[in-house]
Amino acid sequence: GNPDVSAESAVTSELGYRLRPLPRVFIDVTAFVSQYRHLIAYSPTGPTALVVSPVGAYLVAPLHVSNSSKARSTGAEAVVSWEPSSVWRASGSWSWLDVRVQDTATGAVGDGAGLAAPRHQGVVRSLWTLPRRFEADAALYVVGRIPGRAIEGHARVDARLGWHPVPGLELSVTAQNLLDRRYIEFYSTLGEVPGQRRRSVYGKATWRF
């Protein structure tokens, strides 16, 4: 370790506004700016070596830890909620994020792609209250690409059917990722092992008391 490493710090400013242009329509808009100081960074100090021992094999990667980075993130989000009737609700949201990371030692500025955060994300959701204590909802998620991690943008559709046979008990079936069998959602911090989201169907029982 490095005894000179200090705690990271962050200062965030946020501004939001809500309006109701129509009796059943709500719009929320939020913007923020965050400044990060003394970010902990890791820099290699030697080559990575594969060590084989009687207990197994492992990698040795010498790293120097220091507070040699700072960053600035700017973002905005807009949410629209609509309730056309007592049995149907719909909503949509969009968010934008821009991250700039600077190496305080060299002055080099990057776009923060290594943080694995997409620049654009959006979701459209619809919920229905059905007869006989049934309910259903569906959602479309759209996520922008992450160039620094070689992850392409993707869209996902989830659907759910729920039933309340008695007060306090909910039974539901959910289907996720209906558009594709699988897609890469993220990579590990080492950038080697992809995290994939597969198409799935599962049931759930919830009892509230």
C-alpha positions in Angstrom: 0.0 0.0 0.0 0.8 3.7 -0.1 0.6 5.5 3.3 0.3 8.8 1.5 -3.0 7.9 -0.2 -5.9 10.0 1.2 -9.7 9.8 1.0 -11.4 10.7 -2.2 -13.8 13.7 -2.2 -16.8 14.8 -4.2 -18.9 18.0 -4.5 -22.2 17.7 -6.3 -24.7 20.4 -7.4 -28.2 19.4 -8.5 -31.2 21.2 -9.9 -34.6 19.8 -10.5 -38.0 21.0 -11.6 -41.5 19.3 -11.8 -44.4 20.5 -13.7 -48.0 19.3 -14.4 -49.0 20.5 -17.9 -52.1 18.4 -17.9 -54.2 16.9 -15.0 -52.8 13.4 -15.6 -49.3 14.2 -16.9 -46.3 14.9 -14.8 -42.8 16.0 -16.1 -39.7 15.9 -13.9 -36.4 17.4 -15.2 -33.1 17.1 -13.3 -29.5 18.2 -14.0 -26.4 17.8 -12.0 -22.6 18.5 -12.0 -20.2 16.6 -9.8 -16.5 17.4 -9.1 -14.3 14.5 -7.8 -10.9 15.2 -6.3 -8.0 13.0 -5.1 -9.3 10.0 -7.0 -7.4 6.8 -6.3 -5.6 5.5 -9.4 -3.6 2.4 -10.1 -0.5 2.5 -12.4 1.7 -0.6 -13.2 5.2 -0.5 -11.9 6.4 -3.7 -13.7 5.4 -6.5 -15.9 2.6 -8.9 -15.0 3.9 -12.4 -14.2 2.2 -15.8 -14.0 3.4 -17.6 -10.8 2.9 -21.4 -10.5 3.1 -22.8 -7.0 2.1 -26.1 -5.3 -1.1 -24.5 -4.2 -2.1 -23.2 -7.7 -1.3 -20.6 -10.3 -2.0 -16.9 -10.0 -1.0 -13.6 -11.6 1.2 -11.0 -10.0 0.7 -7.4 -11.2 2.8 -4.8 -9.4 0.7 -1.6 -9.1 1.4 1.8 -7.6 -1.6 3.4 -5.7 -1.9 7.2 -5.6 -4.4 10.1 -5.6 -3.4 11.1 -9.1 -6.8 11.6 -10.8 -9.7 14.0 -10.7 -13.0 13.9 -12.6 -16.0 15.9 -13.6 -19.4 14.4 -14.4 -22.3 16.2 -16.0 -25.7 14.7 -16.4 -29.4 15.3 -17.0 -32.6 13.2 -16.7 -36.2 13.8 -17.9 -39.1 11.7 -16.7 -42.7 11.8 -18.1 -45.5 10.1 -16.2 -49.0 9.7 -17.7 -52.1 8.2 -16.1 -54.8 8.1 -18.8 -57.2 6.1 -16.6 -57.5 4.4 -13.2 -56.4 1.1 -14.7 -53.5 2.2 -17.0 -50.3 4.0 -16.2 -47.4 4.8 -18.5 -44.0 6.5 -18.0 -40.9 7.2 -20.0 -37.4 8.5 -19.0 -34.2 9.5 -20.7 -30.8 10.2 -19.1 -27.5 11.6 -20.4 -24.1 11.4 -18.7 -20.8 12.9 -19.6 -17.6 12.0 -17.6 -14.2 13.6 -17.9 -11.2 12.2 -16.0 -7.9 14.0 -15.8 -4.5 12.6 -14.7 -3.2 15.3 -12.4 0.4 14.1 -12.9 0.4 14.3 -16.7 -2.6 16.6 -17.4 -4.1 14.0 -19.8 -7.9 14.1 -20.1 -10.0 11.1 -20.9 -13.7 10.6 -21.5 -14.3 8.2 -18.6 -15.1 5.3 -20.9 -13.3 3.0 -18.5 -16.0 3.7 -16.0 -18.3 1.5 -18.0 -21.1 4.0 -18.0 -23.2 4.6 -21.2 -23.7 8.2 -22.3 -27.5 7.7 -23.1 -30.1 5.5 -21.4 -33.9 5.4 -21.8 -36.9 3.4 -20.7 -40.6 3.3 -21.5 -42.9 1.4 -19.1 -46.6 0.6 -19.2 -48.7 -0.9 -16.3 -52.2 -2.2 -16.4 -54.6 -3.2 -13.6 -56.7 -6.1 -14.9 -59.9 -7.7 -13.7 -59.9 -10.5 -11.1 -56.9 -9.0 -9.2 -54.5 -9.4 -12.0 -52.0 -6.9 -13.2 -49.5 -6.7 -16.0 -46.6 -4.5 -17.0 -44.0 -4.2 -19.8 -40.9 -2.2 -20.3 -38.6 -1.3 -23.1 -35.0 -0.4 -22.1 -32.5 1.3 -24.5 -28.9 1.6 -23.5 -26.2 3.4 -25.5 -22.8 1.9 -26.4 -19.7 2.1 -24.2 -16.8 2.6 -26.5 -14.1 2.1 -23.9 -15.3 -1.4 -23.1 -16.3 -2.3 -26.7 -19.9 -2.8 -25.6 -22.5 -2.0 -28.2 -25.8 -0.3 -27.5 -28.7 -2.6 -27.0 -32.5 -2.7 -26.3 -34.3 -5.0 -23.9 -38.0 -5.8 -23.4 -39.3 -7.3 -20.1 -42.8 -8.3 -19.3 -44.6 -9.3 -16.1 -47.9 -10.8 -15.1 -49.0 -10.6 -11.4 -52.0 -11.9 -9.4 -53.2 -11.0 -5.9 -55.4 -14.0 -4.9 -55.7 -12.7 -1.3 -54.7 -9.5 0.4 -51.0 -9.4 1.1 -50.1 -12.3 -1.3 -48.7 -11.6 -4.8 -47.8 -14.3 -7.4 -46.0 -13.2 -10.5 -44.3 -14.5 -13.6 -41.6 -12.3 -15.3 -39.9 -12.7 -18.7 -36.7 -10.8 -19.3 -34.8 -10.0 -22.4 -37.4 -11.0 -24.9 -35.7 -9.4 -27.9 -32.4 -11.4 -27.8 -31.2 -14.7 -26.4 -28.3 -12.9 -24.8 -26.2 -9.7 -25.0 -23.0 -8.4 -23.3 -23.9 -6.0 -20.5 -20.5 -5.3 -19.0 -16.9 -6.6 -18.7 -15.0 -7.3 -15.5 -12.6 -4.7 -14.2 -9.8 -6.7 -15.9 -11.6 -6.4 -19.2 -11.4 -10.1 -19.9 -14.6 -11.8 -18.7 -17.8 -10.5 -20.3 -21.0 -10.3 -18.2 -23.9 -11.5 -20.3 -27.6 -11.1 -19.7 -29.5 -14.1 -21.0 -33.2 -14.5 -21.8 -34.9 -15.7 -18.6 -38.4 -16.5 -17.2 -39.0 -16.8 -13.4 -41.8 -16.9 -11.0 -42.0 -15.2 -7.6 -44.3 -15.3 -4.6 -44.4 -12.3 -2.2 -46.2 -12.3 1.1 -46.6 -9.0 3.0 -47.7 -9.0 6.6 
